[in-house]
Amino acid sequence: MKYLAFAAGIFCATGLAAETPELTVYTYDSFVTEWGPGPAVKAAFEETCGCTLNFVAAGDGAALLARLRLEGARTEADVVLGLDTNLTAAARETGLFAPTEIEADYDLPVAWDDDTFIPYDWGYFAFVHAADMPAPQDFLELARSDLKIVIQDPRSSTPGLGLLMWVKAAYGDDAAQVWTDLADNIVTVTKGWSEAYGLFLDGEADMVLSYTTSPAYHIIAEDDTTKDAASFDEGHYVQIEVAGRLAASDQPELAEQFLNFMVSDAFQSVIPTTNWMYPAVTPAQGLPKGFDALVEPREALLIPEDQAQATRDTALAEWLGALSR
Amino acid sequence: MAWRTQPVISPRSGVVAAIAIAALMAAALGAVLWRAEGGRGLGPADWSALRFTVVQAAVSALVSVALAVPVARALARRQFMGRGLLITLLGAPFILPVIVAVIGLLAVFGRNGWISTALGWAGFEPVHIYGFHGVVLAHVFFNLPLATRLVLQGWADIPAERFLLAAQVNADARAIRRLLEFPMLRQVLPGALAVIFAVCLTSFAVALMLGGGPRATTIELAIYQAFRFDFDLGRAALLALVQIALTLGAALMALRLGRGDGFGAGLDRPVRRWDANGLGLRALDAGVITLAAAFLLLPMGAIVANGLAGLSALPNSMFRAAGVSLGVALASAAVLLLLALPMAIAAATGRAATVETAGLLGLAVSSLVLGTGLFILIHPIASPAAFAWPVTALVNALMALPFALRILIPPAREVVRTQGRLAQSLAMPGLSFLRLVLLPRLRRQIGFAAGLGAALSMGDLGVIALFADADRATLPLQIYRLMGAYQMQAAAGGALLLLVLSLALFRTFDWLGARHADA
């Protein structure tokens, strides 16, 4: 009977507190932990909105989109925060998102012009390694070396897909050959970022696919300068994380207000040291100390949204072919 | 065989439970299929995933069970200080979230692990763990404890009188093997093989990580890809059906192979062994137990060592999540017993095939597809987050059901066989038989099954990720979320907390069951 008491408790808990307007924001898991941006964002927004901000965490960006597609127009979400540029085309296609008026003075490595999604942070994918180790200059040098890397599976992980697009954007038709040459450097492929980064920290590989901003975490939060990101001559693939509001939302004004808040200083200043990404709009006080030590890629690579889907499928087939041998 | 046509206790509620489970699974799968929008069918990549899945699952099951027999035999015929505690600890890998257990495993066997480091000092190359053998190693690591417990149960179910008789006729170890142990193994092993095969069929993160890349793509990963990469629900459901067919095929084979007569009545005396006192056999058993303990406990030691530093940094959310997990685990154990006991009774009174097959469904159905199906069913009616805990408790109970049935059915069958006739001749009503004869005799197994169910539920990441919002996370989900936010040390502390709580829960139930059984 514990079971029933349990269920009853939950119903009561959700039945209360319907007085103030509620804004429901779907996001990914790491956003809502106490070290993520979630708590600070909630506190700052609730100070001004006279509302309750609820986060619902659903895996990562791709899991978020899958959940939205399952729920369709009946979704409780007013805002979705955490899709990236590999997902925006599919997200747009669902027709679930409403256009937004918001514009801001973005500091992105690429021009941004979108009437539905607003960017809130961004980063470069990069291989992170021990600072005292000479890092390769590009993928080809990495492939020739004996260095061991751990990467994420593009079928189950956002960074994994990012790497796939990175190699494709840099090498085009030669991407399959690059993967074949890289095969003996890859210790293993993991389901998600956490497993791969954990393996790297435990010394299972020399380098791990992550972000150029990852060393900033170790510098700022752990006072540890032993991690570095390798700068590759081909340029680095960009991940831009975006948010959008749902057309079926019963709080359209509040949702728009939240999107506006997302490009303001209050939100943007939280991002660098909680989400460990670059803010989409540099806050007035600038970037925190520690970010100045990060590598600056020479070139930013990004496959446009309308080609991303087709490129993704070809690149995955090449990746599977090269690594399954 | 008059008692079989009119059993001493009705199998009805067990059959109803089996049908309800099958109906729930069918509804969930049906919901996923219903929401599917004409995707592509199964491609060549899916077929090679199928091949890899079956081969690795079969090899993993065979190796796990082959190794479990000597370990269980050694544990069955030796009494030593801390034996009970050792058996509990040996079960730890099975109840941990896979990601945590794998990190422990790699701390020992990885490129930078203890063995590789030792080899490096001696001037050798590090161990190469990633590959097919790595997948099998990890699956044996997870399933050897389970296989050992199932086989050990088989030994425990041989009545003490048999060994007494064997000693009186001066039967040596070889004769005992032939007369008592082989027939027991013939009955126990096929079921153990089928269960472990089913567990390994739905493996995904471990197979990929230890397999070293996309060569190690399992059906579950293909389902994951269909769901989140292609949003092709039709293919996800099709692949889930393939998993079910494979599991049920294995189960039917096991049922057919596992048939045989029981050992008849005993008086439930404690077992004493007179045949295994030789020095050689003692040394052999000591060696086997030491090796198994080292294999299973060293990675646990690594988890403890990693976690100690993180314990002081545990955030409040981790303790809240631990509370949630304890509640879900207790509820899950209760649901498990409500399902498993009637089903075990039904199996003992002649409905074995129906019940065991339905029981295996919980393992056979991909948790992603099951969770998605339940999500689709619940979403139009209520907020899925409100159902996060009940759904998790239910799904966890279904996942533990095959194990509970394997634990409960053989002794239940034995009790019905040995005590049923007497009870019938006394015209004892079914409920009285349950209360006075069956339940007291199954105490030990009920405790074991409930403990296993609770511990499994504690460690399962499963469907909660689909349902939970920020405040309803379970401990494994919270650990995973912290890892995703660079908090590896806090996550390691959480893993240690989980390990301790799971084992404590398991040990408590196991102890509650055994306490009166031994009296």
Interface residues (C-beta under 8 A of the other chain):
Chain A: K2 Y3 F6 A7 I10 F11 T14 Y28 D29 S30 V32 T33 E34 W35 G36 G38 N54 F55 V56 A57 A58 G59 A62 A63 L65 A66 R67 R69 L70 E71 R74 E76 A90 K148 D153 P154 R155 S156 A183 I186 V187 T188 V189 T190 K191 G192 W193 S194 E195 Y197 G198 L199 L201 D202 G203 E204 A205 S214 Y217 A221 W276 W319 L320 L323 S324
Chain B: R35 A45 S48 I99 V102 I103 L106 A107 G110 R111 N112 Y130 F204 A205 L208 M209 L210 G211 G212 G213 P214 R215 T217 L221 Y224 Q225 F227 R228 F229 F231 P315 N316 S317 G327 L330 A331 A334 V335 T372 F375 I376 H379 P380 S383 A385 A386 F387 A388 W389 P390 A393 A465 L466 A468 D469 A470 A473 L477 Q478 Y480 R481 L482 M483 G484 A485 Y486 Q487 M488
